[in-house]
Amino acid sequence: MAAPAPEALSAPPQRKIIHIDMDAFFASVEQRDDPSLRGRPVAVGGSRERGVVAAASYEARKFGVRSAMPSVTARRKCPELVFVKPRFEVYKAVSQQIRAIFAEHTPLIEPLSLDEAYLDVTENLQGIASATEIAERIRASIREATGLTASAGVSYNKFLAKLASDHRKPDGLFVITPRMGPAFVEDLPVGRFHGVGPATMARMQRLGIHTGLDLRAQSLAFLQQHFGKAGPHYYWIARGLDERPVRPNRERKSVGAENTFATDLNSLGAAREALLPIIDKVWRHCAAHGISGRGVTLKVKYSDFTIATRSRTGPAPIASQAELAAVVEVLLAPIFPVPRGIRLLGVTLSSLDDGSRPAEPQLRLAI
């Protein structure tokens, strides 16, 4: 019997990737724990004038209410909206239950947030050949353990698995096979592509690129010319190809947000006001991912484009958005009066902690 060709020996198996996404996670937990909320439009977040929606139930989404929407806008869209204060410690505990279910099937788990993760089940702990069967078992176990529903996408790479989980939401399962992949991408708006944000989408549309088929028609050289290092990524995912592995130990070192202003800021009051949405964005990201940090950095870019930063690191992670705002205020006040107008402000949280390490008695950061 002839020996197999060397390339046959070295060819890796087709990957089997599952993307699990809990359905309206924060809002669903609140509806589970308070039966009076079931069937009603619910927003998790602050109802005050400066509040922001952290999550919306599917009943609220029918009215156009979305996460990150100002609460006043959400209330205008849905007058019957019920606001519920977030309980992140509860969401994190439920997330840990869900992670334990994932771990019954594979150690290759890449959490994206408290309610979302990739799993590589090419080789799985229970020896199940079908990734679709594994996804069904996981969804059933989640429902049994938590009373909540999850949507799942199954495919041969991360890009398509995530698209698949969105396809049958809520409480759905969809599979994109290798034969389906390239065609599935063709009609997809470029805004749905991994790594294509609003600014990149606008740039693509100015170039006449509106769909996956339009993107696939571009050469690699053209995409590199216009999108730099991201060009090859767009080139390959337009063909249904994505070689990114599931990374179980991915660590993020910092979380930050910044804003450039239409007119320069010159007063302390104006700077405080401008920092509020920046702080809110950073904290919402941390809350959604179950992380916090000990280090806070304030970035200031002046009208002449010079940059100054001020930092402070405490012995324990920042415990609340109010504490983060207070630390930023400590860093902000000493720069006034400013030598010239401020055109950009940014806030970064570093020395991150996902809460997995055992807590130690520590002094809170004095502010």
N, C-alpha and C positions, 0 to 999 in steps of 0.2 A: 504494500500500500504506500503510495507516494506521501511524503511528508508535506504538511501544509505550508503554504508560502509564508515567508517571514512577516509580511504585512498582515496576514491573517492572524498570526500569533500575537502581534503587538496592538491590533486594533482594539480600542476600548469599547465596552458595551454601550449601547444606546442608553443615555441617562433617563431616569424616571424621576420627574420632579413634581411635587405637589405644592400648591400654594393654598394655604388656609387663611380665610378672612372671616372673622366673626361679624355677624350681621348687626349693624347699629349698636356696637358693643356696650358703650356706657349707658345709652338710653335703654337698651334691652335689659341690662342688669337692674336698672331702676324700676322698670315695668315688672320684672320678675319679683322683686322684693316688695313692691307696693301694688297690690291688685287693682287699686283704684285708678292707677295710671294706664292700665291695659286698654288698648284700643283708642287712646287719646294722643293728640300731638304733644310730644314731650321734647324739651330742650334741656340738655345738661349744661349748666353754665350760670353766669350772673345775669339777673334780670334788670340791673340798674342801667343807667344811661350809658356808662362806659363798659358795660358787660359785653362778653363775647360768647357765642355758642360754641361749646366744646364738642358736642355731639347732638344729633337730632334723630328721633325715632322715624320710622318709615311713614307713620301717619303725618308727621310734621314735614317730611320731605315732599309730600304731595303738594304742599303749599309753596314749595321753593325754599324752605328753610334748610340751610347747610351749615356744616361746621366752619368755624372761623368767621361767621357772619356776625356783625354787630347786633346785639340783642334788640336794639330799637328797630332795626330793619326786620328782624325775624318776627317781632311782635306786630309790625305793620302788615307783614305778609300773612300772618296767622294770628288773629286776635284771640283765639281760644288756646293759644300755646301755653303749656304748663312748664314753668321753669323749675328745675331741680338742682340743688347745690351738688357739685361733684363730690364723690366719695372715692378718692383715688386709692386709698388703702384697700377698699373692697374690690375695686377693679383689678388691682395687682394680685390679690389673693386668688381671684377667679382665674386670672392669667396663668398663675402658677399651677392650678389644677389642669388647665389645658396643656401647658408645657409637659406635664407629667404624662399625659395621654400620648403626646407626640413621642416622648422618650421610650414608650413601650414598643415603638416600631423602628426608630432609627436614632443614632447619636448625631446625625448630620442635620441639625436644626439651626436655621438662621432667623432669629426673631427680628422683625422690622419694627414692631411696636408691641404694646400689651396685647393687641388683638389680631396680630397678623404675623405669619412666618412662612418661610420656605422649608421644605423637607426634601432631602435626597433619599429616595427609597429604592435606588437601583439594586443595592444589596441591603436587605432589611432584616431586622432581628427575628421576625417570625417566619421568614422564608416564604412569603406570599409572592407569587409571580406577578400578579396583577396590581399595578399602582392604583387603578380605579377601585379595586376591592379594598385596598388599604385606606383610600380616601373615604369610602363609604363607612368603613369600620370606625375611623376617627370621628367622623361627623356623628355617628350613632353614639359613640362613647361620650362625646362632648354633651350631647343632648341629655343623656342619662345622668351624667355627673353634675351638670350645671343647670339644666333646664333651659339652655340657650341654643340657638341655631348657628351653624357655621356654613359658609359657602366654600366650595373647593374647586380648584382648577388643576387639571393633570395634563402634563405635556413632557416634551423631551428637553425643554430648557426653561429657565426662570422667566424670561420675557413672555413666552406664550402661556406658561402656567398662571401667571398673574392676570393676563388677559382672559384666560378661561374662567377664573374664579369670579370675575366681574360679569360674565356672560349670562349667568342664570341666577343672579342675586334677586331676593334673599333665599336662603335655605336651598341652594342648588348645587349641582355638580355638572361640570362640563369638561370634556376631554378633547384636546387638539392633538391629533396624531401627526407623525412625520409627514404623511402624505397630504394632510390638510394644511399644515403650517404656512407654506408660502402663499397659498391662495387666501387663507384667512387674513393675512396681513394686507393684502392688496387694497381692500376697500376701507381700511382703517384710517381715520383722520390722524394726521401726524401728531396732534396734541395728545393722543393716547399712547404714543411711543415712550418707552422708558428713557428718561433723560431729556425729554423735550418739554421744557417749561414754556410759559407764556411768551417770553422774549424770543426764544429760539423758534417757537411756532410762528410768530409774526415774521421773523427773518425768512423762514422757509416759505411762507406764503408769498412774501415779496418776490421770491425766486421762482414762483409758480409751482411750489411743492405743497400739495394739499392732502394727498393720500399716500398710503404705502406704495401703491403702484407708481406714483410720481417720484417717490424717493428712490425706488428701485431703478428707475430710468436714469439716475444720475451716476456718473463715474466716481470711482474712489478718489481720483485726483480732484474732481470738482467739489466733493464733500469735504475733503481735507482743506482745500483752499478757503472755503467759506465757513467751516466749523472747526478747523484745527484738529486737536487730538480726539475730539468726539466724532469726527468724520468717519473713521473706520467702524465705530460702533453702529452708527446709523446705516452705513452701507450693509452690514451683515444682518442686522435685525430686520431690515426691509426685505431680506430673503428668508426670514424665519429662522435665522441662526443666532445663537447667543451662547458663548462658551464660558460665561461667568459661572464659577462653581458655587455651590451652597457653602457658606463660610460660617461654621458654628461658633467660632471664637472671635468674630469681628468686634473690635473695640473702637468706639468713637472717642476721641480725645477731648473734643470740645463741642459746644453748641452755641451758635451765635446768630445774630441778625443785625442789620444796619439799614439806614435810610439816608438817601441824599435829598436835600430839600430844594424846592423851587426858588426860595429866597433865603439868604443867609440869616442865621439866628444870632442875636446879639445880647439877649437878656437871659438871666438864670430862669425866669419863669417860662419863657418860650422853650428853652432847652428841656426843662422838666416835662412840659406838655408834650414835646416831640418824642421824648423817651418812653412815654407810657405804652404806645402800641408796640414798640420794639421790645420792651420788657415782657409784655403780654405774649408776644410771638415766641420768645425764647422759653418762657415758662410753660406755655401750652405744649410745645414740643417735648419738653422734659417730662411733663405730666403724662402725655400720651405714650411715652416710651418707658415710663417707670424709672427715670433717672434723676439725679441731681448732681451738684458739684460744689466743691469748696472754694474754687477760685473764680473771681469776677474781674473782668477787664472792661474798662470804658475806653472806646476809641473816639477820637475827635479829629476831624479833618477840617482845616480852616480854608478860607476863601483863596489863599495863595497855594493850596494843595499840600501844605505841610501837615504832618500827622503827629499827634501826641496820644499816648496811652497812659492810663493809670490803672493799677491792679491792686487787688487785696485777696489774700487767701486765708481762710479760717480753718480751725481744727475739725469742724464738722460740716457736713453738706448743708447747703441752704435749704430751709424747711418749707418755705412758702413764697408765693409771688410777692407778698408784702415785704418779706425779709430781703428778697433780691432787690426790690425797688429801694429799700432803705440803704443797702450797701452801695448801689449805684449813686444815690444822692450824696453819700459820703465822698465818693470819688469825684462827683461832678462839681460840688460847691467850690472847692479851692481853685478851680481854673478861672473863676470870675473875679474881677472883670476880665473879659477876653481881649487879647491884643488885636484881634481882627474877627470878622464874621465867621460863623460855623456853617459849613456847607454839608457836613455829614456827621452823624452820630451812630455808634454801634455798641452793642453789649454782647460779651461772650462769657459763657459759663464753662469752666474747665475743672481739672482734677475730678472727673466724673465718677459717680458711684451708682451702680444699678440696684443697690440694696441687697445684693446676694451675699455680701460679706457680713459676718456677725457684728452687731452693733457693740461699740465700746463706750463706756461712760466718758463723755467729753464736755468741755465747756462750750457754750454757744458763742458764736462770733459776736464780740462786743461792737455795737454800732451806735 
